[in-house]
Amino acid sequence: VLITAIGVSYLLQNLALLIYGSEQKAFPVLFTIPSVELGGVYIDGITIATMAVTAIIMVGLSLFINRTRMGKAMRACSEDKAAAQLMGINVNSTISMTFAIGSALAAIAGVLLCSTYPSLMPTTGALPGIKAFTAAVFGGIGSIPGAMLGGILLGIIEIFAKAFNTNISDAVVFAVLIVVLLVKPSGLLGKYVPEKV
């Protein structure tokens, strides 16, 4: 499924390149937020808005997944689709809801990304998408707070790597992922679940 998703993303990127061309386009400014000074350091308003929105989404998504019937059905389907269907869960509607929520979150992420970096082209989201997957693995697949923690830590690591040498920042990010997978394969907040045979 993961390989198929990556293949479809490359298909969509190249279709967009054929239709719209490879020239950069300006993303329209949807809102402006003034910068904030904290101890002599200026933090861009859109950065603060991004952190606030992601924190709200993380809390909301965690509550939805853990407290609602649909969230529990989504977790059951991800664990064992056949068993969930035998327990009376409508698997097709649950999967549709999962894709709808994922698409909505991707749209919000796209707006926040393009508000920070307003140059837009069909391949704009390719590297951030791979880094988002890296952050999810780093934090622990299946853990929503882990994914956010992984994203924050990877961002900090990338900024320090860019300060040291801009050319190797992406390599450092993926090297950290390899080290984490070797030391703790379940990620920082992921739980090891032994598979019963």
Long-range contacts (C-beta under 8 A, 24 or more apart in sequence): 9-126, 9-129, 13-122, 13-123, 13-126, 14-122, 16-122, 17-122, 17-123, 20-122, 22-121, 22-122, 23-121, 24-119, 24-120, 24-121, 25-119, 25-120, 25-121, 26-118, 26-119, 26-120, 27-114, 27-115, 27-118, 27-119, 27-120, 29-115, 29-118, 30-111, 30-115, 31-115, 44-116, 46-112, 46-115, 46-116, 47-116, 49-112, 49-115, 50-112, 50-115, 50-116, 53-108, 53-112, 54-112, 54-148, 55-148, 57-105, 57-108, 58-144, 58-145, 58-148, 61-101, 61-105, 61-144, 62-144, 62-145, 65-144, 70-94, 70-97, 74-98, 78-142, 127-170, 131-173, 134-173, 134-174, 134-177, 136-187, 137-177, 137-180, 137-181, 137-187, 138-176, 138-177, 138-180, 138-187, 138-188, 139-187, 139-188, 139-189, 139-190, 140-186, 140-187, 140-188, 140-189, 140-190, 140-191, 141-186, 141-187, 141-190, 142-190, 142-191, 143-187, 143-189, 143-190, 143-191, 145-189, 146-187, 146-188, 146-189, 146-190, 149-188, 149-189, 150-187, 150-188, 153-188
